[in-house]
């Protein structure tokens, strides 16, 4: 699956065009490496680093979603690796 489509399916981007632009800007990391091609293939087990508005979130894909479904359904496709950790770089409270 393409990374731009995945970000849209997982509801990290509100549109596929926004996900495409986000990847093209070089803000996404896949397994620790910066990527800048929206067509980059993603598979279960990959680790994504996503710079969100107020924090940086690291997730591991457990399965690829089949569609852009409800949030509760989609959240079963990944697990958050940095939950509860503070990240002063992302501008969170210290």
Backbone as ProteinMPNN parsed JSONL, in Angstrom:
{"seq_chain_A": "XXXXXXXXXXXXXXXXXXXXXXXXXXXXXXXXXXXXXXXXXXXXXXXXXXXXXXXXXXXXXXXXXXXXXXXXXXXXXXXXXXXXXXXXXXXXXX", "coords_chain_A": {"N_chain_A": [[0.848, -1.178, 0.0], [0.461, 2.254, -0.695], [2.123, 4.957, 0.976], [0.877, 7.484, 1.242], [-1.812, 6.921, 0.857], [-2.191, 5.174, 2.995], [-1.809, 6.891, 5.247], [-4.049, 8.481, 4.983], [-6.108, 6.548, 5.167], [-5.64, 5.732, 7.829], [-6.459, 7.928, 9.164], [-4.745, 10.024, 9.862], [-4.308, 12.045, 8.15], [-6.483, 14.415, 6.696], [-7.245, 14.354, 4.057], [-6.388, 12.666, 0.992], [-4.774, 14.125, -0.707], [-3.61, 15.954, 1.075], [-2.115, 14.177, 2.63], [-0.367, 13.292, 0.655], [1.074, 15.686, 0.101], [2.22, 16.075, 2.607], [3.984, 13.911, 2.817], [5.623, 14.449, 0.581], [6.883, 16.759, 1.443], [8.763, 15.761, 3.101], [8.437, 15.13, 5.796], [7.858, 12.735, 7.044], [8.943, 9.72, 8.591], [10.108, 6.489, 7.894], [10.748, 3.553, 9.397], [12.894, 4.833, 10.635], [14.122, 6.211, 8.569], [14.023, 9.051, 6.5], [11.437, 9.742, 4.238], [10.332, 10.722, 0.972], [8.631, 10.175, -1.057], [5.426, 9.695, -2.134], [4.463, 7.289, -3.105], [5.747, 5.271, -1.824], [6.106, 1.981, -0.655], [4.359, 0.351, 1.984], [4.317, -1.916, 4.722], [2.991, -4.391, 7.052], [4.458, -4.234, 10.307], [6.221, -2.201, 9.829], [7.626, 0.854, 11.083], [6.453, 4.032, 11.716], [7.201, 7.482, 11.941], [5.524, 10.244, 12.848], [5.014, 13.644, 12.492], [2.847, 15.377, 14.264], [0.403, 17.988, 14.953], [0.779, 18.942, 17.668], [2.627, 17.231, 18.741], [5.048, 14.579, 18.317], [4.454, 11.462, 16.936], [5.017, 8.004, 17.231], [4.4, 5.09, 15.52], [3.631, 1.594, 15.094], [2.831, -0.476, 12.449], [0.364, -2.899, 12.522], [-1.343, -4.231, 10.89], [-2.563, -3.832, 7.518], [-5.006, -1.479, 6.654], [-8.171, -2.057, 5.072], [-9.888, -0.176, 4.186], [-10.997, 3.266, 4.595], [-12.242, 3.408, 7.359], [-14.356, 3.613, 10.343], [-12.983, 5.348, 13.203], [-12.484, 3.745, 15.495], [-12.256, 1.204, 14.386], [-10.06, 1.512, 12.691], [-7.979, 2.106, 14.451], [-7.147, -0.323, 15.364], [-5.324, -1.21, 13.585], [-2.788, -0.34, 14.051], [-0.197, 0.222, 16.519], [0.637, 2.414, 19.137], [3.845, 3.476, 19.847], [5.118, 5.266, 21.501], [3.488, 6.137, 23.545], [2.421, 8.194, 26.174], [4.901, 9.24, 26.67], [6.847, 12.138, 27.146], [7.641, 14.756, 24.918], [9.792, 17.128, 24.467], [10.708, 18.406, 22.19], [8.59, 18.534, 20.456], [7.08, 20.533, 21.468], [5.444, 20.131, 23.668], [4.146, 20.265, 27.072], [6.411, 20.516, 29.844]], "CA_chain_A": [[0.0, 0.0, 0.0], [1.182, 3.533, -0.743], [2.119, 5.626, 2.28], [-0.103, 8.569, 1.293], [-3.117, 6.277, 1.035], [-2.218, 4.646, 4.362], [-2.009, 8.003, 6.188], [-5.456, 8.888, 4.848], [-6.908, 5.463, 5.74], [-5.466, 5.719, 9.282], [-7.031, 9.189, 9.657], [-3.744, 11.001, 10.272], [-4.482, 13.146, 7.199], [-7.908, 14.575, 6.396], [-7.465, 14.035, 2.642], [-5.24, 11.992, 0.395], [-3.896, 15.181, -1.218], [-2.853, 16.461, 2.213], [-1.137, 13.133, 2.948], [0.627, 13.353, -0.425], [1.905, 16.866, 0.336], [2.93, 15.83, 3.86], [5.092, 13.015, 2.492], [6.508, 15.157, -0.351], [7.647, 17.748, 2.204], [9.833, 15.055, 3.801], [8.214, 15.147, 7.234], [7.538, 11.394, 7.536], [10.06, 8.767, 8.653], [9.736, 5.085, 7.824], [11.822, 2.748, 9.986], [14.003, 5.709, 10.953], [14.624, 6.912, 7.389], [13.13, 10.057, 5.93], [10.954, 9.412, 2.893], [9.725, 11.866, 0.297], [7.869, 9.684, -2.203], [4.119, 9.231, -1.67], [4.196, 5.938, -3.568], [6.583, 4.317, -1.085], [5.312, 0.844, -0.171], [4.293, 0.133, 3.425], [3.87, -3.273, 5.06], [2.883, -4.6, 8.497], [5.741, -4.302, 10.987], [6.933, -0.943, 9.623], [7.48, 1.866, 12.125], [6.32, 5.372, 11.149], [7.321, 8.627, 12.83], [4.619, 11.241, 12.284], [4.963, 14.916, 13.212], [1.485, 15.897, 14.346], [0.393, 19.409, 15.31], [1.299, 19.272, 18.999], [3.562, 16.216, 19.219], [5.536, 13.603, 17.351], [3.935, 10.153, 17.325], [5.667, 6.856, 16.601], [3.458, 3.971, 15.483], [4.016, 0.383, 14.369], [1.682, -1.037, 11.741], [0.118, -4.304, 12.816], [-1.998, -4.742, 9.686], [-2.949, -2.776, 6.586], [-6.461, -1.331, 6.601], [-8.78, -2.3, 3.771], [-10.66, 1.005, 3.812], [-10.966, 4.355, 5.57], [-13.428, 3.14, 8.156], [-14.491, 4.342, 11.606], [-11.739, 5.493, 13.97], [-12.295, 2.584, 16.382], [-11.819, 0.091, 13.542], [-8.747, 1.834, 12.147], [-6.974, 2.1, 15.518], [-6.675, -1.692, 15.569], [-4.328, -1.486, 12.553], [-1.466, 0.107, 14.493], [-0.048, 0.447, 17.956], [1.455, 3.579, 19.439], [5.051, 3.035, 20.543], [5.627, 6.289, 22.418], [2.359, 6.654, 24.323], [2.707, 8.639, 27.519], [6.22, 9.861, 26.773], [6.875, 13.566, 26.844], [8.569, 15.09, 23.859], [9.96, 18.57, 24.497], [10.95, 18.919, 20.847], [7.297, 18.763, 19.822], [6.424, 21.695, 22.074], [4.548, 19.745, 24.755], [4.506, 20.769, 28.399], [7.493, 19.753, 30.468]], "C_chain_A": [[0.893, 1.24, 0.0], [1.073, 4.249, 0.6], [1.108, 6.759, 2.341], [-1.517, 8.018, 1.502], [-3.272, 5.744, 2.461], [-2.488, 5.755, 5.376], [-3.445, 8.503, 6.148], [-6.37, 7.824, 5.459], [-6.839, 5.468, 7.263], [-5.946, 7.003, 9.951], [-6.003, 10.138, 10.274], [-3.788, 12.216, 9.352], [-5.954, 13.201, 6.812], [-8.243, 14.317, 4.93], [-6.213, 13.35, 2.096], [-4.263, 13.017, -0.184], [-3.03, 15.761, -0.107], [-1.775, 15.453, 2.62], [-0.012, 13.128, 1.913], [1.6, 14.504, -0.196], [2.782, 16.696, 1.582], [4.155, 14.959, 3.612], [6.097, 13.727, 1.589], [7.384, 16.181, 0.366], [8.766, 17.092, 3.019], [9.668, 14.998, 5.303], [7.984, 13.773, 7.853], [8.802, 10.529, 7.541], [9.488, 7.352, 8.672], [10.926, 4.263, 8.296], [13.082, 3.59, 10.204], [14.57, 6.497, 9.785], [13.582, 7.875, 6.848], [12.715, 9.633, 4.521], [10.284, 10.64, 2.288], [8.987, 11.456, -0.978], [6.549, 9.107, -1.723], [3.783, 7.806, -2.101], [5.012, 4.88, -2.859], [5.707, 3.224, -0.48], [5.465, 0.662, 1.34], [3.788, -1.285, 3.672], [3.731, -3.405, 6.573], [4.268, -4.804, 9.118], [6.572, -3.039, 10.81], [6.634, 0.028, 10.755], [7.489, 3.238, 11.45], [6.471, 6.417, 12.242], [6.567, 9.768, 12.168], [4.646, 12.525, 13.101], [3.536, 15.471, 13.168], [1.537, 17.34, 14.823], [1.065, 19.719, 16.636], [2.325, 18.27, 19.526], [4.065, 15.381, 18.038], [5.064, 12.241, 17.837], [4.63, 9.063, 16.529], [4.697, 5.684, 16.688], [4.083, 2.799, 14.745], [2.758, -0.179, 13.726], [1.543, -2.509, 12.097], [-0.572, -4.995, 11.648], [-2.352, -3.554, 8.792], [-4.47, -2.682, 6.542], [-6.969, -1.55, 5.181], [-9.534, -1.079, 3.252], [-10.456, 2.089, 4.858], [-12.259, 4.254, 6.383], [-13.497, 4.003, 9.4], [-13.182, 4.319, 12.403], [-11.467, 4.274, 14.848], [-11.782, 1.377, 15.598], [-10.375, 0.307, 13.068], [-7.657, 1.755, 13.218], [-6.482, 0.697, 15.858], [-5.574, -2.066, 14.577], [-2.919, -1.05, 12.947], [-1.429, 0.18, 16.004], [0.927, 1.602, 18.153], [2.64, 3.129, 20.28], [5.532, 4.019, 21.595], [4.532, 6.884, 23.293], [2.793, 7.014, 25.741], [4.071, 9.28, 27.693], [6.126, 11.336, 26.423], [7.93, 13.816, 25.779], [8.75, 16.596, 23.808], [10.223, 19.173, 23.132], [9.634, 19.287, 20.174], [6.52, 19.907, 20.465], [5.438, 21.361, 23.18], [5.007, 20.327, 26.074], [5.582, 19.894, 29.01], [7.255, 19.572, 31.937]], "O_chain_A": [[1.952, 1.255, 0.628], [0.05, 4.155, 1.279], [0.523, 6.986, 3.4], [-2.313, 8.595, 2.242], [-4.343, 5.848, 3.06], [-3.311, 5.579, 6.274], [-3.994, 8.904, 7.175], [-7.304, 8.157, 6.187], [-7.849, 5.238, 7.928], [-5.849, 7.144, 11.17], [-6.352, 10.965, 11.117], [-3.35, 13.3, 9.736], [-6.596, 12.168, 6.624], [-9.405, 14.086, 4.594], [-5.128, 13.449, 2.67], [-3.052, 12.799, -0.155], [-1.848, 16.032, -0.319], [-0.646, 15.841, 2.921], [1.158, 12.978, 2.263], [2.813, 14.32, -0.288], [3.938, 17.12, 1.603], [5.235, 15.234, 4.134], [7.303, 13.618, 1.809], [8.508, 16.441, -0.063], [9.622, 17.788, 3.566], [10.652, 14.834, 6.023], [7.922, 13.659, 9.077], [9.619, 10.595, 6.623], [8.517, 7.064, 9.372], [11.986, 4.276, 7.67], [14.198, 3.118, 9.986], [15.417, 7.367, 9.986], [12.4, 7.542, 6.754], [13.549, 9.217, 3.716], [9.742, 11.485, 3.0], [8.748, 12.278, -1.862], [6.543, 8.127, -0.979], [2.901, 7.18, -1.514], [4.98, 3.712, -3.244], [4.682, 3.515, 0.138], [6.557, 0.8, 1.892], [2.943, -1.793, 2.934], [4.304, -2.601, 7.309], [5.134, -5.457, 8.536], [7.527, -2.819, 11.555], [5.538, 0.031, 11.315], [8.413, 3.567, 10.707], [5.935, 6.26, 13.339], [6.916, 10.207, 11.072], [4.33, 12.499, 14.29], [3.09, 15.974, 12.137], [2.623, 17.862, 15.074], [1.846, 20.666, 16.723], [2.837, 18.436, 20.633], [3.56, 15.481, 16.92], [5.246, 11.897, 19.005], [4.812, 9.176, 15.317], [4.23, 5.325, 17.768], [4.947, 2.975, 13.887], [1.734, -0.339, 14.391], [2.501, -3.273, 11.985], [-0.408, -6.198, 11.443], [-2.43, -2.417, 9.255], [-5.15, -3.699, 6.406], [-6.272, -1.258, 4.209], [-9.791, -0.952, 2.054], [-9.819, 1.859, 5.886], [-13.239, 4.946, 6.106], [-12.789, 5.004, 9.511], [-12.384, 3.389, 12.286], [-10.326, 3.82, 14.932], [-10.958, 0.614, 16.103], [-9.574, -0.628, 13.054], [-6.527, 1.373, 12.917], [-5.492, 0.55, 16.575], [-4.956, -3.122, 14.711], [-1.957, -1.362, 12.244], [-2.459, 0.198, 16.678], [1.91, 1.739, 17.425], [2.462, 2.476, 21.309], [6.281, 3.64, 22.495], [4.648, 8.027, 23.735], [3.453, 6.225, 26.418], [4.369, 9.813, 28.762], [5.403, 11.723, 25.505], [8.974, 13.165, 25.751], [7.952, 17.287, 23.175], [9.976, 20.363, 22.939], [9.575, 20.247, 19.407], [5.406, 20.211, 20.038], [4.667, 22.227, 23.593], [6.127, 20.825, 26.185], [5.662, 18.696, 28.739], [8.069, 18.951, 32.622]]}, "name": "protein", "num_of_chains": 1, "seq": "XXXXXXXXXXXXXXXXXXXXXXXXXXXXXXXXXXXXXXXXXXXXXXXXXXXXXXXXXXXXXXXXXXXXXXXXXXXXXXXXXXXXXXXXXXXXXX"}
